[in-house]
Amino acid sequence: GMSVMAFSWGMANVIAPTVGGLLAEPCIAYPAYFPVGSWQHQMFSHETGSPYALPSLFVFVFGFVVAIPMVIIWLPETSPVTLCDVLHGRCSRDKAAYTHLEEEIDDDKKEEHVHDSTPVKSVTAASDDVEEEDVVVPIPTYWEMVTARDSGTALGTLALLCPSWITYQEMFPLFCKAKPEQGGIGFTAYQIGTAMTISGVVMVIYQPLVFPKLQRHFGNVRCYRYGSMSFNILLLVFPFSHFLWDQEHLLWAWICFQRVWEVATATAMWMPSFIMIMNTALPEYQGRMQGLAGE
């Protein structure tokens, strides 16, 4: 499941930089479609408009026309309200949720009756039993999950990863855009999109096909250790790409290697850290743990 999610993320990393690179600065890239004096030129040119508004407009249209309606209309809720949540006042007393849960309890009891030839309890009695069982298992607070040894360690390591990874992700396109005299490599918007697309292609191949085998062989902890150490080395060496700015072929070879390095090491950090977080929580609390990790 984590590999499928990573595959979707990788596809987005392929599509998004490509769209950004192709649509950025359209008056320069496509002068025939954005002639001087037209409303298109006034809206998207450097002189009178915003040269980077077109990719932003594309994302806006995609989100409101495609993504959001799909989520609202077709995405089902897979985490039904439990009686424990209702009893602890963490959600409203939804009758539909009660009915849904009682039907599941009733179906489970009927299956037990068929296999074991035991009397079937009434739905009301079964619901009472579930209420009594759930009440004695309180949902942990955020503070309890953070201070617990296993879950706190897993959450803490993930929190340490976020600043370095986010900094690298944000600084890479800025470094590529900066001129050589400013310490960058002077890439155009199209070249930056191409460079970022490389990591998306690698991610689509590496995360679902290669990493699961490495994770099973080395284990979560060792993958995390190797990935975090290698990623920090990457943070140290990637600015030295500046010295290759005037050697195009060698620079692109280094950029490709660097993007592969980034995907391999980041995957070795993120995937095991999320798995370790999920492994330290009881099944009924895993969603709460994952939400805390995202925060």
Secondary structure, DSSP 8 states (H G I E B T S, - for coil): -HHHHHHHHHHHHHHHHHHHHHHSSHHHH-TTTS-TTSHHHHHHSTTTS-TTHHHHHHHHHHIIIIIHHHHHHH----S---HHHHHTTSS---HHHHHHHHHHHHHHHHHHHHHH------HHHHHHHHHHHHHTS----HHHHHHSHHHHHHHHHHHHHHHHHHHHHHHHHHHHHS-GGGTS----HHHHHHHHHHHHHHHHHHHHHTHHHHHHHH-HHHHHHHHHHHHHHHHHHGGGGGGGTT-HHHHHHHHHHHHHHHHHHHHHHHHHHHHHHHHTS-GGGHHHHHHHHH-
